[in-house]
Amino acid sequence: MARRPRKTSARAWAGAGAALLAAGVLLAGPLAPALAAQEEEGPERTGLRESSVVLTRLPLSVRSLSFAGALPLVNPDPDLFLRNPASAERGRGMGVSVQAWEADARLLVMSAGTAWFGGGAALGVRHATYLVSVEPPGGGLPTRPAAAGDRMRFAPAPGEPAASVSETAVTVGYGRLFKGFRVGVAASALEVRRGADAGSTGFVDLGVARDIGRFALGLSGGSLGPSPELGDDFRTLPAWATLGVGSQAAPVGPLDITGAFALTWREGGDLEAGGGLEFGWWPVVGRTFVGRVGVGGPAVDGASRITLGTAFLGDAFTVEYAWRGVDGARGIHGVSLRFR
């Protein structure tokens, strides 16, 4: 979160904060369930979603998880380049995060960013493990994330045989300013393992962002590359594109308020809307306490549309936590530690 500016009136940015909140409600509130209903239609698209590489679909940042998948594009978090490579231009420091999904599903993300060659360079490592169902019962090849329906779910149905899958991606990115725009590219090497079988591939993500006053607009897309060969139609690498906006901190009374909202398209026609607000209170300079709330986000079977998060920002480090409820499960939890 950016430090509180001193040259802008609280009244002016109280209005901006209210506008952000209204935009979030309009975008992520009514739109998210409508898009979720749209995803349930059309069995011809089920295979694409069920066999998608999850590292290209999940919120990789704990902060993004609490914002229902949206990116705080104005911030220098080193892991943001994994969803918009233009963020590598200002990404600094290093961080590690862990997300716990259902059953034994886990997501580990490590990232680092530094200034380099007139811009910024970034490195990220992502590793996901989860379960898939096995068809036919009693043996055969796992063909989909273990769930009935067409949304992500990483817990096997009762009595259904399951096998473990792991995905590992190593990503390097570079971003710099060009005629007032932040532009970036990220290249990834991906390996998917299913028991003794393994498939590998590479893909590219692209991003651009523009700072407009206290806001940042961003457009990113990627998964441009061949799908890993791991059986017929087992793993696919669908393309995606995200349009997002983020704001710097606006002082409203004793609080600093920021917001982030995004609309994501995925190959096959799926749309996801999500956004959130962050409320920061710093009684002492260098000691900021943060609360976050989001609405919408990636479709997960039985998951709440509401996401929550909290954080503590010290002089040189940040500790974050995010949560999203899931019916009949312990929910989705994320924890991260970043050093600046």
Residue, then its C-alpha position, 0 to 999 in steps of 0.5 A: m500500500a502506498r504511503r498517504p499522500r499529503k497534497t490531495s484533499a481527503r474530501a476529493w479522495a473520499g469521493a474517489g473511494a466511494a466511486l471505487l466501491a460503487a464500481g466494485v459492487l456493479l462489476a463484481g457483485p451482480l456480474a459474478p453470479a451471472l457469469a457463473a451461471q453462464e459457465e454451467e451451460g454448454p457441456e461442450r466446454t466442460g472438458l476444456r475447463e476440467s482439464s485446464v492447467v490450474l497454475t494458469r487459473l488460480p490467484l497466485s498472489v495472496r493479496s489477489l486472492s483476497f481481492a477475488g482475483a484482481l491485481p493491485l496494479v499500482n503496487p511493487d509486489p514481486d509476484l504480480f508479474l505472474r499475472n501481468p508481466a508489465s508489473a515486473e517494471r516496478g516489482r521489488g523485493m522477494g516473497v513466498s506464499v502458500q495456499a491451502w485448497e481442499a483435501d491435499a491441494r496446495l499452491l506454493v509461489m516464490s517470487a523476486g524482483t529487482a531493477w535491471f537494464g533500465g526496467g525491472a526483472a523478475l523471477g517466479v516459481r510456482h508449484a501446485t499439487y492436487l487430486v484428480s479422479v480416476e476413470p474408469p473406477g478401479g484404474g485407468l487414466p485420471t481425466r479431470p479435477a476430482a469433482a462433479g460439474d464443470r468448476m474447479r474442485f480438488a477433492p475426490a467424490p466419496g468412494e471415487p478413486a483418485a490420483s495425485v497431480s503436480e504442476t511446476a512452472v519457472t517464470v522469468g519476466y522483464g518490464r520497462l517504461f515505453k512512451g508512458f506505458r509499462v510493458g512486459v513479457a514473461a516466459s515460463a517452463l511448465e512440467v505436469r506430473r501424473g503419477a509416473d507420467a510427465g509432460s512439459t511445455g513452455f508458454v509466454d504471457l504479455g502485459v501492459a499497464r498505464d498509470i493515470g493519476r492515482f489509478a493504473l489500468g492494465l491489460s494482460g494475457g497469456s498461456l501462449g504455447p502448446s499444451p503438455e502431452l500427457g494423454d488425450d485431452f488430459r491437460t490443456l493450456p487455455a489462453w486467457a486475457t484480463l482487463g483490470v484497474g487498481s488505485q493508490a491509497a486514498p485517505v478517508g478519515p483515519l483510513d487509507i483505502t485502495g481498490a482493485f477490480a478485474l474482468t477475465w476471459r478464458e479460452g472457451g468463452d468463460l468470463e470471471a469478474g472480481g474485485g475488492l477494497e483494502f482498508g489500511w490504518w497506520p497509527v505509527v509510520g512504518r506500522t500499517f494494519v490492513g483489512r481486505v474484502g472482495v467479491g466474485g473471483p474464479a469459479v470454484d464449486g461450492a465456494s463463497r462469492i466473498t473473500l476476506g484478507t488481512a495484512f501487517l506492513g512493517d518497515a521492511f516486510t509484509v505478512e498477509y492472510a486471505w480466506r475464501g469459504v467453500d461449502g462442505a470443506r475447510g475453505i481456501h486459505g493463503v499466507s504470504l511473507r514479503f521482504r522489500 
